Amino acid sequence: MESIRFTKLKIKLQMAEDCQLPRHKVSAIRGGMGKVLLAQHCMKDGDCKACGFRESCIVQNIMYAPFKIKPPFATQNESMGYVIDCTSKKIDYRAGECLWAEFTLFGNAISYIMPIIYALTSLGGVGLGKEGNCFQIAEIVNRRRKPILKDGCINMKNVLVETVGSYVQERIAHQDHTGHLWLSLDTPCAIKHQGEFLQEFDGRSLVVTMLQKVYMYQLYEGKEAEKEYFEESEFPEVKGQRLEQGTIPRYSTTQDRKMYLKGVKGLLELEGCSEKVMKYLYAMEILHLGKNTRLGFGKVTVKSHLEETEK
């Protein structure tokens, strides 16, 4: 995990006027950013397949950041370059109200931080969603809340480039390890195991999914690495699970139609989590769990205690 680099951008969007935003905002943010990037950088009217600059294209290297070592089972447009989170389900906003979106950039995609900030700033003038709701970038901070953008000034020294390995060690050092914890699936998780999307979890399928995710990111960074081996006795026990199906709509420009992506969200109670398992659980807080993470899926939080409202 030490080879997997990341940085987080916590971005505060301030609405320019009274408006309504989609309940699920990640697809609108991602789609809007992609359109702005194409408008700013494309030399072939958006026809990527016919473009001879594809390999060096800034849009391709942000939106579909290529693997350095491509696994044979990866789809053509699969990318590990970023994930976007925006868990707010609020719809009605007054002028001046704000919401936070979080970008996590990985590997070489981190080097495109300035074009991404510029694209998001430009998107504010174009607006989000069908209604074109305009906003301003009020603030950008790193994971430790130090300002990257404040009062119109960018401080690149506060861009915090970390590794997933260092994050995991930080989390382990600050947690009590009883082996009993909860895994909160904050947004829908779409996990395929033996050809079927999971509707409930067991320890084996959870660990296999996490191993696969870490392996994919190592290949993305150009590191050939074997998956860690787990004995049957090392898989955690799922003591309880309170799950429900979650659906997130998105519009596919390539297929010119609205689509509905499905997954499960809720809470897993895990018993018998060794430190070996814990490091993968903490890694998923950064990498996200399962498929469709570019569209807001797979955000998880590891909890050693539950609030009364969650019990």
MILO-781060 format. One record per residue (C-alpha): residue number from 0; residue in one letter; x negated, y, z negated. Coordinates in Angstrom, 2 decimals. Layout:
N
ATOM / NUM / A / X / Y / Z
...
This chain:
311
ATOM / 0 / M / 0.00 / 0.00 / 0.00
ATOM / 1 / E / -2.99 / 2.31 / -0.36
ATOM / 2 / S / -3.11 / 2.62 / 3.44
ATOM / 3 / I / 0.45 / 4.00 / 3.70
ATOM / 4 / R / 0.34 / 7.80 / 3.61
ATOM / 5 / F / 3.35 / 10.03 / 2.94
ATOM / 6 / T / 4.39 / 13.54 / 2.02
ATOM / 7 / K / 7.74 / 14.84 / 0.84
ATOM / 8 / L / 9.42 / 18.10 / 1.83
ATOM / 9 / K / 12.37 / 19.17 / -0.30
ATOM / 10 / I / 14.22 / 21.73 / 1.83
ATOM / 11 / K / 16.83 / 24.18 / 0.57
ATOM / 12 / L / 19.40 / 25.19 / 3.20
ATOM / 13 / Q / 21.43 / 28.34 / 2.52
ATOM / 14 / M / 24.69 / 28.73 / 4.43
ATOM / 15 / A / 25.07 / 31.97 / 6.41
ATOM / 16 / E / 28.89 / 32.05 / 6.15
ATOM / 17 / D / 31.87 / 30.12 / 4.84
ATOM / 18 / C / 31.91 / 26.77 / 6.62
ATOM / 19 / Q / 32.68 / 23.08 / 6.55
ATOM / 20 / L / 29.86 / 20.56 / 6.91
ATOM / 21 / P / 30.09 / 16.83 / 7.61
ATOM / 22 / R / 30.38 / 14.60 / 4.55
ATOM / 23 / H / 27.38 / 12.63 / 5.85
ATOM / 24 / K / 24.84 / 15.27 / 6.82
ATOM / 25 / V / 21.69 / 13.33 / 7.74
ATOM / 26 / S / 22.85 / 12.44 / 11.25
ATOM / 27 / A / 23.70 / 16.09 / 11.95
ATOM / 28 / I / 20.32 / 17.30 / 10.63
ATOM / 29 / R / 18.37 / 14.66 / 12.54
ATOM / 30 / G / 20.33 / 15.14 / 15.78
ATOM / 31 / G / 20.09 / 18.91 / 15.57
ATOM / 32 / M / 16.36 / 18.80 / 14.91
ATOM / 33 / G / 15.84 / 16.46 / 17.87
ATOM / 34 / K / 17.72 / 18.78 / 20.23
ATOM / 35 / V / 15.74 / 21.82 / 19.07
ATOM / 36 / L / 12.44 / 19.96 / 19.47
ATOM / 37 / L / 13.40 / 18.97 / 23.03
ATOM / 38 / A / 14.37 / 22.55 / 23.87
ATOM / 39 / Q / 11.07 / 23.84 / 22.49
ATOM / 40 / H / 8.68 / 21.25 / 23.93
ATOM / 41 / C / 10.23 / 19.11 / 26.69
ATOM / 42 / M / 8.80 / 19.43 / 30.23
ATOM / 43 / K / 11.13 / 16.90 / 31.93
ATOM / 44 / D / 14.70 / 17.95 / 31.06
ATOM / 45 / G / 14.94 / 15.27 / 28.39
ATOM / 46 / D / 14.21 / 12.38 / 30.75
ATOM / 47 / C / 11.65 / 10.65 / 28.54
ATOM / 48 / K / 11.42 / 7.46 / 30.59
ATOM / 49 / A / 10.26 / 9.35 / 33.69
ATOM / 50 / C / 7.81 / 11.60 / 31.85
ATOM / 51 / G / 4.08 / 11.11 / 32.28
ATOM / 52 / F / 3.39 / 13.01 / 29.05
ATOM / 53 / R / 5.29 / 10.54 / 26.88
ATOM / 54 / E / 2.31 / 9.31 / 24.86
ATOM / 55 / S / 1.18 / 12.81 / 23.92
ATOM / 56 / C / 4.69 / 14.30 / 23.64
ATOM / 57 / I / 5.24 / 16.08 / 20.35
ATOM / 58 / V / 8.94 / 15.14 / 20.38
ATOM / 59 / Q / 8.18 / 11.44 / 20.82
ATOM / 60 / N / 5.49 / 11.53 / 18.16
ATOM / 61 / I / 7.89 / 13.06 / 15.65
ATOM / 62 / M / 11.23 / 11.44 / 16.45
ATOM / 63 / Y / 9.88 / 8.04 / 17.56
ATOM / 64 / A / 6.42 / 7.96 / 16.00
ATOM / 65 / P / 4.71 / 4.88 / 17.52
ATOM / 66 / F / 3.17 / 1.98 / 15.66
ATOM / 67 / K / -0.62 / 1.81 / 15.82
ATOM / 68 / I / -0.17 / -1.97 / 15.84
ATOM / 69 / K / 3.25 / -2.77 / 17.24
ATOM / 70 / P / 4.88 / -5.90 / 15.82
ATOM / 71 / P / 6.42 / -8.19 / 18.45
ATOM / 72 / F / 9.85 / -8.00 / 16.79
ATOM / 73 / A / 10.09 / -4.17 / 16.74
ATOM / 74 / T / 12.62 / -2.58 / 19.08
ATOM / 75 / Q / 11.49 / 0.00 / 21.61
ATOM / 76 / N / 12.78 / 3.04 / 19.70
ATOM / 77 / E / 12.05 / 1.77 / 16.21
ATOM / 78 / S / 9.94 / 4.27 / 14.29
ATOM / 79 / M / 8.46 / 4.53 / 10.84
ATOM / 80 / G / 7.52 / 8.22 / 11.06
ATOM / 81 / Y / 10.07 / 9.73 / 8.69
ATOM / 82 / V / 13.19 / 9.33 / 6.60
ATOM / 83 / I / 15.73 / 12.03 / 5.77
ATOM / 84 / D / 17.86 / 12.13 / 2.63
ATOM / 85 / C / 20.83 / 14.34 / 1.85
ATOM / 86 / T / 23.11 / 12.72 / -0.69
ATOM / 87 / S / 25.50 / 15.67 / -1.12
ATOM / 88 / K / 29.03 / 14.76 / 0.00
ATOM / 89 / K / 30.30 / 18.33 / -0.43
ATOM / 90 / I / 32.22 / 19.58 / 2.62
ATOM / 91 / D / 33.35 / 23.17 / 1.92
ATOM / 92 / Y / 30.61 / 25.78 / 1.50
ATOM / 93 / R / 30.81 / 29.49 / 0.78
ATOM / 94 / A / 28.39 / 31.98 / 2.33
ATOM / 95 / G / 25.19 / 31.89 / 0.29
ATOM / 96 / E / 25.75 / 28.40 / -1.13
ATOM / 97 / C / 22.91 / 25.93 / -0.73
ATOM / 98 / L / 22.25 / 22.26 / -0.31
ATOM / 99 / W / 19.02 / 20.27 / -0.47
ATOM / 100 / A / 17.71 / 17.88 / 2.16
ATOM / 101 / E / 14.59 / 15.80 / 1.69
ATOM / 102 / F / 12.18 / 14.77 / 4.45
ATOM / 103 / T / 9.58 / 12.07 / 3.84
ATOM / 104 / L / 6.92 / 12.00 / 6.57
ATOM / 105 / F / 4.59 / 9.03 / 7.02
ATOM / 106 / G / 1.17 / 8.50 / 8.56
ATOM / 107 / N / 0.30 / 10.62 / 11.58
ATOM / 108 / A / 3.76 / 12.21 / 11.58
ATOM / 109 / I / 2.53 / 14.29 / 8.62
ATOM / 110 / S / 0.32 / 16.26 / 11.02
ATOM / 111 / Y / 3.48 / 17.62 / 12.71
ATOM / 112 / I / 4.74 / 19.33 / 9.58
ATOM / 113 / M / 4.57 / 22.83 / 11.12
ATOM / 114 / P / 6.57 / 21.96 / 14.29
ATOM / 115 / I / 9.14 / 20.26 / 12.05
ATOM / 116 / I / 9.48 / 23.34 / 9.83
ATOM / 117 / Y / 9.70 / 25.56 / 12.91
ATOM / 118 / A / 12.35 / 23.30 / 14.47
ATOM / 119 / L / 14.45 / 23.32 / 11.29
ATOM / 120 / T / 14.15 / 27.09 / 11.05
ATOM / 121 / S / 15.35 / 27.38 / 14.67
ATOM / 122 / L / 18.15 / 24.89 / 13.98
ATOM / 123 / G / 19.40 / 27.29 / 11.33
ATOM / 124 / G / 20.14 / 29.80 / 14.08
ATOM / 125 / V / 21.81 / 27.21 / 16.31
ATOM / 126 / G / 23.79 / 25.68 / 13.47
ATOM / 127 / L / 24.72 / 22.22 / 12.22
ATOM / 128 / G / 27.36 / 19.94 / 13.67
ATOM / 129 / K / 30.01 / 20.62 / 16.29
ATOM / 130 / E / 30.99 / 23.91 / 14.67
ATOM / 131 / G / 27.42 / 25.24 / 14.78
ATOM / 132 / N / 27.32 / 26.27 / 11.12
ATOM / 133 / C / 24.28 / 28.50 / 10.71
ATOM / 134 / F / 21.91 / 28.49 / 7.77
ATOM / 135 / Q / 18.55 / 29.76 / 6.59
ATOM / 136 / I / 15.65 / 27.79 / 5.15
ATOM / 137 / A / 15.58 / 29.39 / 1.70
ATOM / 138 / E / 12.79 / 27.28 / 0.24
ATOM / 139 / I / 10.60 / 24.22 / 0.82
ATOM / 140 / V / 8.79 / 22.52 / -2.06
ATOM / 141 / N / 6.68 / 19.36 / -2.40
ATOM / 142 / R / 7.45 / 16.35 / -4.60
ATOM / 143 / R / 6.07 / 18.17 / -7.63
ATOM / 144 / R / 8.19 / 21.25 / -6.89
ATOM / 145 / K / 5.28 / 23.42 / -5.79
ATOM / 146 / P / 6.28 / 25.85 / -3.00
ATOM / 147 / I / 5.37 / 25.14 / 0.61
ATOM / 148 / L / 7.70 / 27.83 / 1.98
ATOM / 149 / K / 8.91 / 30.69 / -0.20
ATOM / 150 / D / 9.93 / 34.23 / 0.69
ATOM / 151 / G / 8.95 / 33.57 / 4.30
ATOM / 152 / C / 5.38 / 32.57 / 3.45
ATOM / 153 / I / 3.97 / 29.08 / 4.12
ATOM / 154 / N / 1.36 / 27.62 / 1.78
ATOM / 155 / M / -0.11 / 24.56 / 3.49
ATOM / 156 / K / -2.35 / 23.92 / 0.49
ATOM / 157 / N / 0.74 / 22.71 / -1.35
ATOM / 158 / V / 1.48 / 19.99 / 1.21
ATOM / 159 / L / 0.89 / 16.96 / -1.00
ATOM / 160 / V / -0.38 / 13.96 / 1.00
ATOM / 161 / E / -0.20 / 10.82 / -1.12
ATOM / 162 / T / -0.24 / 7.06 / -0.64
ATOM / 163 / V / 2.54 / 4.67 / -1.56
ATOM / 164 / G / -0.02 / 2.79 / -3.67
ATOM / 165 / S / -0.80 / 5.85 / -5.80
ATOM / 166 / Y / 2.93 / 6.58 / -6.23
ATOM / 167 / V / 3.55 / 3.00 / -7.37
ATOM / 168 / Q / 0.74 / 3.21 / -9.94
ATOM / 169 / E / 2.16 / 6.49 / -11.22
ATOM / 170 / R / 5.61 / 4.94 / -11.66
ATOM / 171 / I / 4.26 / 1.83 / -13.37
ATOM / 172 / A / 2.19 / 3.91 / -15.79
ATOM / 173 / H / 5.27 / 5.85 / -16.94
ATOM / 174 / Q / 7.72 / 2.95 / -17.36
ATOM / 175 / D / 8.39 / 0.42 / -20.07
ATOM / 176 / H / 8.11 / -3.05 / -18.58
ATOM / 177 / T / 10.61 / -5.40 / -20.10
ATOM / 178 / G / 11.33 / -7.14 / -16.80
ATOM / 179 / H / 14.96 / -6.01 / -17.05
ATOM / 180 / L / 16.08 / -3.07 / -14.90
ATOM / 181 / W / 18.65 / -1.72 / -12.50
ATOM / 182 / L / 18.25 / -0.94 / -8.81
ATOM / 183 / S / 20.59 / 1.80 / -7.67
ATOM / 184 / L / 21.46 / 1.70 / -3.96
ATOM / 185 / D / 22.11 / 5.43 / -3.62
ATOM / 186 / T / 23.03 / 5.28 / 0.09
ATOM / 187 / P / 24.21 / 2.27 / 2.12
ATOM / 188 / C / 21.57 / -0.43 / 2.61
ATOM / 189 / A / 21.74 / -2.46 / 5.82
ATOM / 190 / I / 19.69 / -5.58 / 5.19
ATOM / 191 / K / 19.60 / -8.48 / 7.61
ATOM / 192 / H / 18.61 / -11.88 / 6.25
ATOM / 193 / Q / 18.65 / -15.03 / 8.39
ATOM / 194 / G / 20.63 / -13.22 / 11.09
ATOM / 195 / E / 23.39 / -11.87 / 8.83
ATOM / 196 / F / 23.85 / -8.51 / 7.11
ATOM / 197 / L / 23.86 / -9.04 / 3.35
ATOM / 198 / Q / 27.01 / -8.23 / 1.38
ATOM / 199 / E / 25.41 / -9.32 / -1.90
ATOM / 200 / F / 21.86 / -9.96 / -3.06
ATOM / 201 / D / 19.68 / -12.64 / -4.56
ATOM / 202 / G / 16.09 / -12.32 / -5.75
ATOM / 203 / R / 14.58 / -14.08 / -2.76
ATOM / 204 / S / 16.31 / -11.99 / -0.08
ATOM / 205 / L / 15.48 / -8.77 / -1.94
ATOM / 206 / V / 11.77 / -9.61 / -2.20
ATOM / 207 / V / 11.55 / -10.83 / 1.41
ATOM / 208 / T / 13.12 / -7.57 / 2.61
ATOM / 209 / M / 10.66 / -5.48 / 0.58
ATOM / 210 / L / 7.65 / -7.48 / 1.81
ATOM / 211 / Q / 8.79 / -6.96 / 5.40
ATOM / 212 / K / 9.17 / -3.20 / 4.91
ATOM / 213 / V / 5.68 / -2.79 / 3.45
ATOM / 214 / Y / 4.21 / -4.98 / 6.19
ATOM / 215 / M / 5.85 / -2.83 / 8.90
ATOM / 216 / Y / 4.41 / 0.36 / 7.42
ATOM / 217 / Q / 0.96 / -1.16 / 7.23
ATOM / 218 / L / 1.17 / -1.96 / 10.95
ATOM / 219 / Y / 2.42 / 1.57 / 11.60
ATOM / 220 / E / -0.76 / 2.84 / 9.92
ATOM / 221 / G / -2.87 / 0.44 / 12.00
ATOM / 222 / K / -3.74 / -1.95 / 9.16
ATOM / 223 / E / -3.52 / -5.68 / 9.83
ATOM / 224 / A / -2.39 / -7.17 / 6.56
ATOM / 225 / E / -0.84 / -10.42 / 5.45
ATOM / 226 / K / 2.36 / -10.38 / 3.45
ATOM / 227 / E / 1.87 / -11.11 / -0.23
ATOM / 228 / Y / 2.91 / -14.62 / -1.21
ATOM / 229 / F / 5.54 / -15.24 / -3.90
ATOM / 230 / E / 6.18 / -18.52 / -5.66
ATOM / 231 / E / 9.81 / -19.51 / -6.10
ATOM / 232 / S / 9.51 / -18.84 / -9.83
ATOM / 233 / E / 8.36 / -15.25 / -9.17
ATOM / 234 / F / 11.60 / -14.07 / -7.58
ATOM / 235 / P / 13.68 / -11.93 / -9.96
ATOM / 236 / E / 17.15 / -12.97 / -11.02
ATOM / 237 / V / 20.11 / -10.82 / -9.98
ATOM / 238 / K / 22.12 / -10.79 / -13.23
ATOM / 239 / G / 24.90 / -8.61 / -11.86
ATOM / 240 / Q / 25.84 / -6.47 / -8.89
ATOM / 241 / R / 28.49 / -3.83 / -8.43
ATOM / 242 / L / 28.53 / -3.19 / -4.71
ATOM / 243 / E / 30.87 / -1.66 / -2.17
ATOM / 244 / Q / 30.67 / -1.26 / 1.54
ATOM / 245 / G / 29.57 / 2.13 / 2.80
ATOM / 246 / T / 30.07 / 3.44 / 6.32
ATOM / 247 / I / 28.25 / 6.37 / 7.90
ATOM / 248 / P / 29.45 / 7.76 / 11.24
ATOM / 249 / R / 27.01 / 9.07 / 13.83
ATOM / 250 / Y / 27.17 / 10.17 / 17.44
ATOM / 251 / S / 24.79 / 8.44 / 19.85
ATOM / 252 / T / 23.70 / 10.74 / 22.67
ATOM / 253 / T / 22.10 / 7.83 / 24.52
ATOM / 254 / Q / 25.36 / 5.85 / 24.47
ATOM / 255 / D / 27.59 / 8.96 / 24.54
ATOM / 256 / R / 29.93 / 7.67 / 21.83
ATOM / 257 / K / 30.64 / 7.77 / 18.14
ATOM / 258 / M / 29.28 / 4.84 / 16.16
ATOM / 259 / Y / 29.81 / 3.56 / 12.62
ATOM / 260 / L / 26.85 / 2.15 / 10.71
ATOM / 261 / K / 27.62 / -0.08 / 7.74
ATOM / 262 / G / 25.78 / -1.17 / 4.64
ATOM / 263 / V / 26.34 / -1.81 / 0.94
ATOM / 264 / K / 25.73 / 0.59 / -1.92
ATOM / 265 / G / 26.06 / 0.37 / -5.68
ATOM / 266 / L / 24.03 / -1.15 / -8.50
ATOM / 267 / L / 21.97 / -4.33 / -8.99
ATOM / 268 / E / 20.97 / -5.61 / -12.42
ATOM / 269 / L / 17.66 / -7.47 / -12.22
ATOM / 270 / E / 16.03 / -9.76 / -14.77
ATOM / 271 / G / 12.55 / -11.26 / -14.77
ATOM / 272 / C / 10.82 / -8.52 / -12.76
ATOM / 273 / S / 7.07 / -9.03 / -13.01
ATOM / 274 / E / 4.64 / -6.19 / -12.29
ATOM / 275 / K / 4.11 / -7.86 / -8.92
ATOM / 276 / V / 7.81 / -7.38 / -8.12
ATOM / 277 / M / 7.91 / -3.93 / -9.73
ATOM / 278 / K / 5.32 / -2.47 / -7.38
ATOM / 279 / Y / 7.50 / -3.35 / -4.39
ATOM / 280 / L / 10.64 / -1.97 / -6.03
ATOM / 281 / Y / 8.88 / 1.33 / -6.70
ATOM / 282 / A / 7.49 / 1.37 / -3.16
ATOM / 283 / M / 11.07 / 1.22 / -1.85
ATOM / 284 / E / 11.80 / 4.54 / -3.57
ATOM / 285 / I / 9.51 / 6.07 / -0.94
ATOM / 286 / L / 9.87 / 3.71 / 2.03
ATOM / 287 / H / 13.60 / 3.00 / 1.64
ATOM / 288 / L / 15.24 / -0.42 / 1.82
ATOM / 289 / G / 16.52 / -2.12 / 4.97
ATOM / 290 / K / 17.40 / -0.71 / 8.40
ATOM / 291 / N / 18.60 / 2.66 / 9.77
ATOM / 292 / T / 16.54 / 4.63 / 7.25
ATOM / 293 / R / 16.09 / 7.49 / 9.74
ATOM / 294 / L / 19.84 / 8.03 / 9.45
ATOM / 295 / G / 19.97 / 8.26 / 5.67
ATOM / 296 / F / 20.27 / 4.57 / 4.83
ATOM / 297 / G / 18.38 / 2.66 / 2.16
ATOM / 298 / K / 17.68 / 5.31 / -0.49
ATOM / 299 / V / 17.13 / 3.50 / -3.81
ATOM / 300 / T / 16.19 / 4.40 / -7.37
ATOM / 301 / V / 14.68 / 2.05 / -9.95
ATOM / 302 / K / 16.14 / 2.61 / -13.44
ATOM / 303 / S / 14.98 / 1.16 / -16.74
ATOM / 304 / H / 18.05 / 2.54 / -18.53
ATOM / 305 / L / 21.59 / 3.42 / -17.48
ATOM / 306 / E / 23.59 / 6.47 / -18.38
ATOM / 307 / E / 26.91 / 5.78 / -20.10
ATOM / 308 / T / 28.78 / 6.84 / -16.96
ATOM / 309 / E / 27.02 / 4.10 / -14.99
ATOM / 310 / K / 27.72 / 1.25 / -17.42
